[in-house]
């Protein structure tokens, strides 16, 4: 069932500017060379963290797809007791033909260097990661490959690795790159939700979709 939608327009307007402004703190000169695809979601994430009492909780966080580290930094700055597994090939896909991923990886390492004791970097595909993973996670962010078969694998494997009451944030629910809509992430996300509908709640639905395991 759709349990609730986190952001009313009033709450969003009150939090958006302040959260976006304070996304990157610690007086660090961050290196970002490419478009910011994350910060528009920062208010939603912060309210999620507050409502789920995650801000001070010790949690295991898995991030599939980190790019230059904007979402990683946001989580590390706001979830002070979280430990993070990063999974990213840092090689991109067919929609990234103009991006230098050697620079992306270098920027990621620089941007997250002060948090290195809390981060484990798995420079590999998510499928390879899940083959060797035995950990359970409280919070998972899926923003890796956009190929529908990979999105389905990430959803299935993440749900298996999620603790009860754990949360998955799935990016690009409304991303529309391929002409055939079912070749976009939504072509995997909707069938996954339909199959697991009795075991999850949808707690936010917009460009990103947030689900909680029950």
C-alpha positions in Angstrom: 0.0 0.0 0.0 1.0 3.6 -0.3 1.5 4.5 3.3 2.1 8.3 3.0 3.8 10.9 1.0 6.5 12.7 3.0 6.5 16.1 1.5 3.6 18.6 1.5 4.3 21.7 -0.6 4.6 23.7 2.6 7.2 21.4 4.2 9.1 21.2 0.9 9.3 25.0 0.5 10.5 25.4 4.1 13.3 22.9 3.9 14.4 22.9 0.3 16.7 26.0 0.2 18.2 25.4 3.7 19.0 21.7 3.0 20.4 22.4 -0.4 22.6 25.2 0.9 24.0 23.0 3.7 24.4 19.8 1.7 28.1 20.1 1.5 29.7 21.2 4.8 32.9 20.7 6.7 34.6 23.6 4.9 36.0 21.4 2.2 36.7 22.5 -1.4 34.8 19.8 -3.2 35.6 18.9 -6.8 32.4 18.6 -9.0 33.0 18.6 -12.7 29.6 17.5 -13.9 25.8 18.2 -13.5 24.3 18.0 -10.1 21.6 15.2 -10.3 21.2 14.8 -6.5 20.5 18.1 -4.6 17.0 18.4 -5.8 16.2 15.3 -3.7 18.1 16.5 -0.6 15.0 17.8 1.2 13.1 14.6 0.7 16.0 12.6 2.0 16.4 14.8 5.1 12.8 14.6 6.0 12.9 10.8 5.5 15.9 10.6 7.8 14.1 12.6 10.5 10.8 10.7 10.2 12.6 7.3 10.4 14.8 8.5 13.3 18.0 7.7 11.3 19.9 10.9 12.1 21.7 9.5 15.1 21.1 5.8 14.6 23.9 3.3 13.7 23.0 2.0 10.3 24.5 0.2 7.4 24.0 2.1 4.2 24.5 0.7 0.7 24.8 3.1 -2.3 24.7 1.6 -5.8 26.0 4.4 -8.1 27.9 7.3 -6.5 29.3 9.3 -9.4 31.2 12.3 -7.9 29.9 11.6 -4.4 27.1 14.2 -3.9 24.6 11.7 -2.3 27.5 10.0 -0.4 28.5 13.3 1.2 25.0 14.2 2.1 24.5 10.9 3.9 27.8 11.1 5.7 27.2 14.6 6.8 23.6 13.9 8.1 23.8 10.3 9.3 26.8 10.7 11.6 26.8 7.0 12.7 26.3 5.4 9.3 28.8 3.2 7.7 28.7 3.0 3.9 29.3 0.5 1.2 29.8 2.2 -2.2 29.3 0.1 -5.3 30.2 1.7 -8.6 32.1 0.6 -11.7 33.0 4.3 -12.3 32.9 3.5 -16.0 29.4 4.8 -17.0 27.0 3.6 -19.6 25.8 4.6 -23.0 24.1 7.9 -21.8 27.5 9.0 -20.4 29.5 9.2 -23.6 30.8 12.7 -22.9 31.9 12.1 -19.3 35.5 11.4 -18.3 35.1 8.7 -15.6 38.7 8.7 -14.6 38.0 12.3 -13.5 34.7 11.3 -11.8 36.5 8.6 -9.7 39.3 11.1 -8.8 36.7 13.6 -7.7 34.8 11.0 -5.7 38.0 10.0 -3.8 38.8 13.7 -3.1 35.3 14.6 -2.1 35.0 11.7 0.4 38.5 11.6 1.7 37.7 12.9 5.2 35.2 10.1 5.6 37.4 7.2 4.5 37.2 5.4 7.8 33.4 5.1 7.3 33.5 4.1 3.6 34.1 0.8 1.9 34.5 1.3 -1.9 33.6 -1.6 -4.1 34.8 -0.7 -7.6 32.7 -3.3 -9.4 29.3 -4.1 -10.9 26.5 -4.4 -8.4 25.9 -8.0 -9.6 29.5 -8.9 -8.6 29.1 -7.1 -5.3 25.9 -9.0 -4.3 27.6 -12.3 -5.2 30.1 -11.8 -2.4 27.9 -9.8 0.0 26.7 -11.3 3.3 25.8 -8.0 5.0 22.3 -6.7 5.7 21.5 -3.1 5.2 19.1 -0.6 6.8 19.1 1.9 3.9 19.9 1.4 0.3 20.1 3.8 -2.6 19.8 2.5 -6.1 21.2 4.8 -8.8 23.5 2.5 -10.9 23.0 1.1 -14.3 19.8 2.2 -16.1 19.5 -0.9 -18.2 16.2 -2.5 -17.2 17.7 -5.9 -16.5 20.3 -4.3 -14.2 17.6 -2.2 -12.4 15.6 -5.3 -11.8 18.7 -7.2 -10.5 19.5 -4.2 -8.2 15.9 -4.1 -6.9 15.7 -7.8 -6.2 19.2 -8.2 -4.7 18.8 -5.0 -2.6 15.4 -6.2 -1.2 17.0 -9.6 -0.2 19.8 -7.7 1.6 17.5 -5.3 3.4 16.6 -5.6 7.0 13.0 -5.6 8.1 11.7 -2.0 8.2 14.7 -1.1 6.0 14.3 1.5 3.2 15.2 1.5 -0.4 15.4 4.7 -2.4 15.2 4.1 -6.1 16.3 6.9 -8.4 15.1 7.6 -12.0 11.6 6.2 -11.6 10.5 8.7 -14.2 13.7 8.8 -16.2 12.9 8.6 -19.9 16.0 8.0 -22.1 15.0 5.1 -24.3 12.1 5.3 -26.8 10.5 2.2 -25.5 9.2 3.1 -22.0 9.7 -0.5 -20.8 13.4 -0.2 -21.5 13.8 2.5 -18.9 14.1 1.9 -15.2 10.3 2.1 -14.7 10.1 -1.1 -16.8 11.8 -3.0 -14.0 10.6 -1.0 -10.9 6.9 -1.5 -11.5 7.1 -5.3 -12.0 9.3 -5.5 -9.0 6.9 -3.6 -6.8 3.9 -5.6 -8.1 5.6 -8.9 -7.3 6.6 -7.8 -3.8 3.6 -5.6 -3.0 2.5 -7.5 0.1 6.0 -7.1 1.6 6.5 -3.4 1.2 5.0 0.0 1.7 5.5 2.8 -0.8 6.3 5.8 1.4 7.3 8.4 -1.3 6.5 8.5 -5.0 7.9 11.1 -7.4 10.9 11.2 -9.6 12.4 8.9 -7.0 10.4 6.1 -5.3 11.0 5.2 -1.7 9.9 1.8 -0.3 10.0 0.2 3.1 10.2 -3.5 3.8 7.5 -4.9 6.1 
